[in-house]
Amino acid sequence: MKRVLAFPPDTKVEWKSHDSSIQQRTAIEESRRDKTGNRKSQQRDHAPSSYPTGGPDDAKQGGTGVLGAS
Protein backbone atom coordinates (compact mmCIF):
# COMPACT_ATOMS: atom_id res chain seq x y z
CA MET A 1 0.00 0.00 0.00
CA LYS A 2 2.84 2.44 0.81
CA ARG A 3 4.30 1.80 -2.63
CA VAL A 4 0.98 2.34 -4.41
CA LEU A 5 0.38 5.61 -2.54
CA ALA A 6 4.01 6.63 -3.02
CA PHE A 7 4.69 7.18 0.68
CA PRO A 8 8.30 7.66 1.77
CA PRO A 9 9.86 4.40 3.00
CA ASP A 10 10.00 5.56 6.65
CA THR A 11 6.25 6.39 6.77
CA LYS A 12 4.30 4.57 9.47
CA VAL A 13 0.75 3.54 8.66
CA GLU A 14 -1.61 2.90 11.56
CA TRP A 15 -4.85 0.96 11.21
CA LYS A 16 -7.72 1.74 13.56
CA SER A 17 -11.32 0.76 13.88
CA HIS A 18 -13.88 3.43 13.06
CA ASP A 19 -14.86 3.82 16.73
CA SER A 20 -11.25 4.22 17.82
CA SER A 21 -10.65 6.82 15.13
CA ILE A 22 -13.73 8.82 16.20
CA GLN A 23 -12.64 8.68 19.85
CA GLN A 24 -9.19 10.02 18.96
CA ARG A 25 -10.66 12.79 16.82
CA THR A 26 -13.04 13.80 19.63
CA ALA A 27 -10.17 13.94 22.13
CA ILE A 28 -8.13 16.14 19.77
CA GLU A 29 -11.06 18.50 19.21
CA GLU A 30 -11.73 18.78 22.96
CA SER A 31 -8.08 19.52 23.60
CA ARG A 32 -8.12 22.29 21.00
CA ARG A 33 -11.33 23.72 22.46
CA ASP A 34 -9.81 23.73 25.95
CA LYS A 35 -6.72 25.55 24.69
CA THR A 36 -8.69 28.22 22.84
CA GLY A 37 -11.13 28.55 25.74
CA ASN A 38 -8.25 29.15 28.14
CA ARG A 39 -6.74 31.78 25.86
CA LYS A 40 -10.06 33.63 25.55
CA SER A 41 -10.66 33.66 29.31
CA GLN A 42 -7.10 34.88 29.93
CA GLN A 43 -7.56 37.67 27.41
CA ARG A 44 -10.89 38.58 28.99
CA ASP A 45 -9.37 38.60 32.49
CA HIS A 46 -6.52 40.89 31.44
CA ALA A 47 -8.41 43.21 29.11
CA PRO A 48 -8.44 46.81 30.32
CA SER A 49 -11.84 48.33 30.88
CA SER A 50 -12.37 51.97 29.99
CA TYR A 51 -15.88 51.98 31.42
CA PRO A 52 -16.01 49.81 34.55
CA THR A 53 -19.68 50.53 35.29
CA GLY A 54 -21.07 50.35 31.77
CA GLY A 55 -20.81 52.03 28.41
CA PRO A 56 -19.58 55.51 27.51
CA ASP A 57 -23.11 56.94 27.63
CA ASP A 58 -23.54 56.06 31.31
CA ALA A 59 -21.24 58.86 32.43
CA LYS A 60 -23.05 61.38 30.22
CA GLN A 61 -26.52 60.34 31.40
CA GLY A 62 -25.67 59.74 35.03
CA GLY A 63 -26.54 56.04 34.72
CA THR A 64 -25.33 53.26 36.95
CA GLY A 65 -24.34 50.84 34.22
CA VAL A 66 -26.97 48.36 35.40
CA LEU A 67 -30.08 47.75 33.36
CA GLY A 68 -33.30 48.56 35.12
CA ALA A 69 -31.66 50.75 37.78
CA SER A 70 -32.79 54.35 38.18
N, C-alpha and C positions, 0 to 999 in steps of 0.2 A: 504494500500500500504506500509506503514512504517513497518508493521509486516511482510509482504511477503519479503521485501528487508532487513529485520533484522536491521533496523535503530535503534539507541538508542531512548528511549521515548522522550527525549527533543529536537530531531531533528526537525527543521522547514523545510517544503517543500514549495517551491514557484512555482506557475504556471505562465508562461508567454506565450504570443503569440510568434510566430517565429520572427516576425519583431522586437518586443521589445527585445528579446534575442539577435538578431544580433546588434541592436543599443547599447546595454550594452557592448557587446563584443568589438565593434569598439571603444567605449569610453575608455575601459580598455587598448586596444592596443595602442591608441593614447597617453594615459597618460604614458604608459611605454616607448614609443618612445621619448616623450618629456623629460622624466627623463634621459634616456641614452644619448640623444642628448645634454642635458645640461652638463652632466658629461664629454663627449668627448670634448666639446668646452672649458670647464674649464681646462681640462688637456692640451689641445692644447695651451691655453693662458698662462699657467704657465710652459710649457716645456722649459727647457734651450736650447739655440741654440749655438752649438759649432762653426758653420759657418754662421754668419749672412748674408753674401752676396751670399752664394751658397754652393757648395760642397767642400770637402777637396782638390780637384784638382785645384780649382780656384786660390788658393794662390800660388800653384806651377807654374801654367801656366800664372799668371798675369791676369786672367780673371776678369770680373766684376760681375759674378754671374747672369747675365741677358742673356738669349738666344738672339742671333742675334747681340749682341753688339760687337764692336771690339776695 
